[in-house]
Amino acid sequence: MPKTPSISECMERHLAQYFRDLEGQDAVNVYHMVLMQVEKPMLIYVMERCEGNQSKAAEILGLNRNTLRKKLIQHDLLI
């Protein structure tokens, strides 16, 4: 059975493809773009796993509850 790639390996592979797809154009705001692409699905998954309990989700994520709330608003995930 093939080894499942790590998140880091997946990110590296997708970043390489992103830069290839640019076909020589300059990349801009890559750091912010990657954070937004990774952060939102992580927040969705953890919030679902915690059944919407922000305190529990913040603990799992290692965030202050107010920081989590700010990120949920930023990603338009606050119900």
Legacy VTK file of the C-alpha trace (Angstrom):
# vtk DataFile Version 3.0
C-alpha trace
ASCII
DATASET POLYDATA
POINTS 79 float
0.000 0.000 0.000
1.442 3.416 -0.965
2.385 5.834 1.796
-0.063 8.694 2.279
1.739 11.994 1.668
2.050 14.397 4.581
0.310 17.765 4.520
3.720 19.346 4.032
4.433 17.147 1.003
1.023 17.970 -0.486
1.622 21.678 0.028
5.032 21.486 -1.617
3.605 19.625 -4.612
0.742 22.117 -5.013
3.036 25.122 -4.642
5.328 23.726 -7.329
2.302 23.318 -9.607
1.112 26.843 -8.793
4.475 28.318 -9.823
4.541 26.197 -12.994
1.035 27.430 -13.860
2.201 31.037 -13.552
4.381 30.398 -16.617
6.961 33.004 -15.652
4.559 35.606 -14.264
5.483 37.121 -10.919
3.908 35.543 -7.855
2.349 37.944 -5.356
1.128 37.446 -1.771
1.914 33.728 -1.776
2.257 33.609 2.017
-1.189 35.116 2.598
-2.748 33.008 -0.173
-1.431 29.755 1.296
-2.491 30.663 4.835
-6.025 31.464 3.693
-6.268 28.252 1.665
-5.091 26.096 4.568
-6.724 27.947 7.449
-10.338 27.908 6.254
-10.748 24.149 5.733
-8.914 23.522 9.013
-11.325 25.820 10.856
-14.339 24.208 9.184
-13.150 20.715 10.082
-12.336 21.504 13.707
-15.557 23.469 14.242
-17.594 20.570 12.830
-15.700 18.101 14.997
-16.428 20.282 18.049
-20.080 20.682 17.026
-19.657 24.465 16.934
-18.175 24.750 20.429
-15.685 27.599 20.026
-14.010 27.061 23.380
-13.283 23.417 22.590
-12.162 24.265 19.043
-9.849 27.000 20.326
-8.290 24.525 22.755
-7.748 21.928 20.006
-6.220 24.549 17.705
-4.073 26.050 20.454
-5.678 29.458 19.989
-7.233 31.977 22.306
-11.034 31.854 21.890
-11.095 35.514 20.796
-8.469 34.776 18.142
-10.531 31.844 16.886
-13.626 34.037 16.744
-11.691 36.674 14.746
-10.546 34.013 12.282
-14.064 32.607 11.931
-15.331 36.093 11.086
-12.426 36.652 8.681
-13.356 33.471 6.779
-17.107 34.191 6.976
-17.623 31.050 9.070
-19.342 32.509 12.093
-22.853 31.143 12.308
LINES 1 80
79 0 1 2 3 4 5 6 7 8 9 10 11 12 13 14 15 16 17 18 19 20 21 22 23 24 25 26 27 28 29 30 31 32 33 34 35 36 37 38 39 40 41 42 43 44 45 46 47 48 49 50 51 52 53 54 55 56 57 58 59 60 61 62 63 64 65 66 67 68 69 70 71 72 73 74 75 76 77 78
